[in-house]
């Protein structure tokens, strides 16, 4: 049994945070599933790297442009071709897990993150266009995204809520999910959701602030904020998905909205490369990892329950961060803006690249 399979035994689903067309055609994605990968996430940055850095898409793109399709529409055709291939590979996992795993996530246009109505329309269109039971549409967990999440859940659509950077926002996301479920009549067992809580970016921003503060007490907290906050989010999850309100939904077949640990590659080379996997293992969770992090965890990870084994330490770290002057609410606000901006830039850069390529065909 390898380390990915051990994660599954511990109640955590390892997902792959990457997608390339050649992985579908050469069987690499299928090999990942055989090794224990149980789902896949994508985002605009992933597609920007895949499409701009490969000639695997050129023939399809050329044909689409030759047929008169606008560049942005052609982009979505390229993306949905990859998503369709990944959905087929993951479908056996979906079936074998009774619909719990085997999901493939695709994100709405990131430029819509502050437009509720446009996000609803885009998410609905993507879900209907793809039409697979194991697709999850990704909606940013912004203030404007929350009503869209609730609406999509109320329409019985499975949703991955992304770009969550604080426990307060995580609670709002869980409320949107529960409220959406409560609007659905009858059986709820066909609706699934994950709450994508970002991890490594938190340490990057908090460490920067701690170094600016510069005191010994502040510097001693470097590399500890992200894990502590994620563990606090897990405690909030356990709290929310208990009690009579949740039990009433569970009796109708509802599934928990599992916390998904995102951004789990280590950005600081002085930190262990499996830090954000080893320290966040526990039941009813997902960890979506880039392929390099998966390889590292397979080689030297430590699969053991860790998410809730140090509650006192978690509380102490969060108190200490506040004590030295780190405002975690402001950290979350900054990271949310940066996260949306980063995905928008990746989207725009890729459209520019494709536009130049289309012009070269003439």
C-alpha positions in Angstrom: 0.0 0.0 0.0 1.4 3.4 -1.0 1.0 6.7 0.8 -1.9 7.9 -1.3 -3.8 4.7 -0.5 -3.0 5.2 3.2 -4.6 8.7 3.0 -7.8 7.1 1.8 -7.7 4.7 4.7 -7.4 7.7 7.0 -10.5 9.3 5.4 -8.8 11.8 3.2 -9.2 11.8 -0.6 -6.1 12.8 -2.5 -6.9 14.7 -5.7 -4.6 15.9 -8.5 -4.3 19.7 -8.9 -3.2 19.7 -12.5 -4.3 18.7 -16.0 -2.5 18.2 -19.3 -3.9 16.8 -22.5 -1.1 14.4 -23.0 -1.8 12.8 -19.6 -5.2 11.9 -20.9 -4.0 10.5 -24.2 -0.9 8.6 -22.9 -2.7 7.0 -19.9 -0.8 9.0 -17.2 -4.0 10.3 -15.7 -5.4 6.7 -15.5 -2.1 5.6 -13.8 -2.6 8.3 -11.2 -6.0 6.9 -10.4 -4.6 3.4 -10.1 -2.1 4.8 -7.5 -4.8 6.3 -5.4 -5.8 9.7 -6.9 -9.6 10.1 -6.5 -10.3 13.4 -8.2 -8.9 16.3 -10.2 -9.0 20.1 -10.0 -8.2 22.7 -12.6 -8.0 26.5 -12.8 -7.2 29.2 -15.3 -3.5 29.1 -14.3 -3.3 25.4 -15.0 -4.8 25.8 -18.4 -2.6 28.7 -19.2 0.5 26.6 -18.6 -0.9 23.6 -20.4 -2.2 25.3 -23.5 0.5 28.0 -23.9 3.3 25.5 -23.2 2.3 22.7 -25.5 1.6 22.1 -29.2 -1.0 19.4 -28.3 -3.8 21.9 -28.7 -2.7 23.4 -32.0 -4.6 21.2 -34.4 -7.9 21.6 -32.6 -7.4 25.3 -32.2 -6.5 25.8 -35.9 -9.7 23.9 -36.9 -11.9 26.0 -34.6 -10.4 29.3 -35.8 -10.7 28.1 -39.4 -14.4 27.4 -38.8 -14.9 31.0 -37.8 -15.0 30.6 -34.0 -14.0 33.6 -31.9 -10.8 33.1 -29.9 -12.4 33.1 -26.4 -15.0 30.5 -27.5 -12.2 28.4 -29.0 -10.5 28.6 -25.6 -13.5 27.1 -23.9 -13.7 24.3 -26.5 -10.0 23.4 -25.7 -10.7 23.5 -22.0 -13.9 21.4 -22.2 -12.2 18.9 -24.4 -9.7 18.3 -21.7 -12.3 18.3 -19.0 -14.4 15.8 -20.9 -11.4 13.4 -21.3 -10.6 13.8 -17.6 -14.2 13.1 -16.7 -14.1 9.8 -18.6 -10.9 8.7 -16.8 -12.4 9.6 -13.4 -15.8 8.2 -13.9 -14.9 4.7 -12.7 -13.6 6.2 -9.4 -16.9 8.1 -9.2 -18.9 5.0 -9.6 -16.7 2.9 -7.3 -17.0 5.4 -4.5 -20.8 5.8 -4.8 -20.4 9.3 -6.1 -18.2 10.5 -3.3 -15.1 11.0 -5.4 -14.0 10.9 -9.0 -14.9 14.6 -9.6 -13.3 16.9 -12.1 -13.5 20.7 -11.3 -13.7 23.4 -13.9 -13.8 27.1 -13.0 -16.1 29.8 -14.3 -14.5 32.8 -16.0 -12.5 34.4 -13.1 -13.4 37.9 -14.2 -16.9 37.3 -13.0 -15.8 36.9 -9.3 -17.6 40.1 -8.2 -20.7 39.6 -10.3 -23.3 37.3 -8.8 -25.7 37.2 -11.7 -23.0 36.6 -14.3 -21.4 33.8 -12.1 -24.8 32.1 -11.8 -25.4 32.2 -15.5 -21.8 31.0 -16.3 -21.9 28.2 -13.7 -25.3 27.0 -14.9 -24.2 27.1 -18.6 -21.0 25.1 -17.9 -22.8 22.5 -15.8 -25.5 22.0 -18.5 -23.0 22.0 -21.3 -20.8 19.4 -19.7 -23.7 17.3 -18.4 -21.6 14.7 -16.5 -22.5 13.5 -13.0 -18.9 13.8 -11.8 -18.3 17.4 -12.8 -17.9 20.1 -10.2 -18.2 23.7 -11.2 -15.8 26.0 -9.4 -17.2 29.3 -8.0 -14.9 31.7 -6.1 -15.9 32.1 -2.5 -16.0 35.9 -2.8 -18.8 37.9 -1.3 -20.5 38.0 -4.6 -19.9 34.3 -5.1 -21.7 33.2 -2.0 -25.3 33.8 -3.4 -24.2 32.0 -6.6 -23.1 29.0 -4.6 -26.4 28.9 -2.7 -28.3 29.2 -6.0 -26.4 26.5 -7.8 -26.8 24.1 -4.8 -30.5 24.8 -4.8 -30.6 23.7 -8.4 -28.9 20.4 -7.4 -25.6 21.2 -9.0 -22.3 20.0 -7.5 -20.0 22.9 -6.7 -16.4 23.4 -5.7 -16.2 26.7 -3.8 -12.7 28.0 -4.3 -10.4 30.8 -3.1 -11.3 30.6 0.6 -8.7 32.2 2.8 -10.3 32.6 6.2 -12.3 30.6 8.7 -15.0 33.3 8.7 -15.5 33.0 5.0 -15.4 29.2 5.3 -18.3 29.5 7.7 -20.2 31.7 5.1 -19.5 29.1 2.4 -20.9 26.3 4.6 -24.0 28.4 5.3 -24.5 28.9 1.6 -24.3 25.2 1.0 -26.7 24.3 3.8 -29.2 27.0 2.8 -29.0 25.8 -0.8 -29.7 22.2 0.3 -32.7 23.4 2.3 -34.3 24.8 -0.8 -34.2 21.4 -2.6 -37.1 19.1 -2.2 -36.8 15.4 -1.7 -33.6 13.4 -1.9 -30.3 15.2 -1.6 -27.8 12.4 -2.2 -26.9 13.5 -5.8 -25.5 16.9 -4.6 -21.9 17.2 -3.7 -19.6 20.1 -2.7 -16.2 20.9 -1.4 -14.9 24.1 0.2 -11.4 24.8 -1.2 -9.4 26.3 1.7 -6.1 27.7 0.5 -3.1 27.0 2.5 0.5 27.8 1.4 -0.4 31.3 0.2 -1.4 32.1 3.8 2.1 31.3 5.1 3.7 33.3 2.2 1.7 36.5 3.2 1.9 36.0 6.9 5.6 35.2 6.9 6.2 38.4 5.0 4.4 40.4 7.7 6.2 38.6 10.5 9.5 39.4 8.9 8.5 43.1 8.7 7.6 43.0 12.4 11.0 41.4 13.0 10.8 40.6 16.7 11.9 37.2 18.0 8.3 36.4 19.0 7.1 37.2 15.5 9.9 35.4 13.6 9.3 32.2 15.7 5.8 32.0 14.2 7.0 31.8 10.6 5.6 28.8 8.7 2.9 28.1 11.3 -0.1 30.2 10.4 -1.4 28.3 7.4 -1.6 24.9 9.1 -3.1 26.5 12.3 -5.8 28.3 10.3 -6.7 25.2 8.2 -7.0 23.2 11.4 -9.3 25.8 12.8 -11.4 25.6 9.6 -11.6 21.9 10.1 -12.9 22.4 13.7 -15.5 24.8 12.3 -16.5 22.2 9.7 -17.0 19.5 12.4 -19.1 22.0 14.4 -21.3 23.0 11.5 -21.9 19.5 10.2 -23.4 18.2 13.4 -26.5 19.1 15.4 -30.2 18.9 14.4 -30.0 21.3 11.4 -27.5 19.1 9.7 -29.1 15.8 10.8 -32.4 16.8 9.2 -30.5 17.2 5.9 -28.5 14.1 6.4 -31.7 12.1 6.8 -32.6 13.2 3.3 -29.3 11.9 2.0 -27.2 15.1 2.1 -23.4 14.9 2.0 -21.1 17.0 4.0 -19.3 19.8 2.2 -15.8 18.5 2.7 -12.9 20.9 3.3 -10.5 20.7 0.4 -6.9 21.8 1.2 -5.8 23.8 -1.9 -2.5 25.4 -2.7 -0.6 22.6 -0.9 2.7 22.9 -2.7 5.3 24.4 -0.4 6.3 27.9 -1.7 9.2 28.4 0.8 12.1 26.0 -0.1 13.2 25.9 3.5 9.9 24.2 4.5 9.4 20.4 4.0 7.9 19.8 0.6 5.1 17.7 2.1 4.3 20.1 5.0 0.8 20.9 3.9 -0.1 17.3 3.3 1.5 15.7 6.4 0.0 18.3 8.8 -3.6 18.3 7.5 -4.6 14.6 7.3 -8.0 13.6 8.7 -11.4 12.2 7.9 -13.9 13.9 5.6 -11.3 16.0 3.9 -9.7 16.3 0.4 -6.2 17.4 -0.4 -5.6 18.5 -4.0 -1.9 18.4 -4.8 0.2 19.3 -7.8 1.9 16.3 -9.3 5.3 17.2 -7.8 3.8 17.3 -4.3 2.2 13.9 -5.0 5.5 12.4 -6.0 7.1 13.8 -2.9 4.4 12.5 -0.6 4.6 9.1 -2.2 8.3 9.1 -1.6 8.7 10.4 1.9 5.3 11.6 3.2 4.0 10.8 6.7 0.4 9.4 6.4 -1.0 9.7 9.9 -4.0 11.6 11.3 -2.8 15.1 12.2 -5.7 17.5 11.5 -7.0 17.5 15.0 -4.3 16.1 17.2 -2.9 19.4 18.4 -5.9 21.6 19.2 -4.1 23.5 22.0 -1.2 24.3 19.7 -3.5 25.5 17.0 -5.3 27.9 19.3 -2.0 29.2 20.7 -0.5 29.9 17.3 -3.6 31.9 16.2 -3.5 33.9 19.5 0.2 34.5 19.1 -0.2 35.8 15.6 -2.8 38.3 16.8 -0.6 39.2 19.7 2.4 40.2 17.5 0.1 42.3 15.2 -0.8 40.0 12.3 -4.4 40.7 11.3 -5.6 37.4 9.7 -8.8 39.1 8.4 -6.7 41.5 6.4 -4.4 38.7 5.3 -7.5 36.9 3.9 -8.8 40.0 2.1 -5.4 40.6 0.5 -5.1 37.0 -0.6 -8.6 36.9 -2.0 -7.9 39.9 -4.2 -4.5 38.5 -5.3 -6.1 35.1 -6.0 -8.8 36.5 -8.2 -6.3 38.8 -10.0 -3.9 36.0 -10.6 -6.5 33.8 -12.2 -7.8 36.7 -14.3 -4.3 37.5 -15.5 -3.7 33.8 -16.4 -7.0 33.9 -18.4 -6.2 37.1 -20.1 -2.6 36.1 -20.9 -3.8 32.9 -22.5 -6.4 34.7 -24.6 -3.6 37.1 -25.8 -1.4 34.1 -26.7 -4.2 32.4 -28.5 -5.2 35.6 -30.3 -1.6 35.9 -31.6 -1.6 32.3 -32.6 -4.9 32.7 -34.5 -3.5 35.7 -36.4 -0.5 33.7 -37.4 -2.7 31.2 -39.2 -3.9 33.8 -41.7 
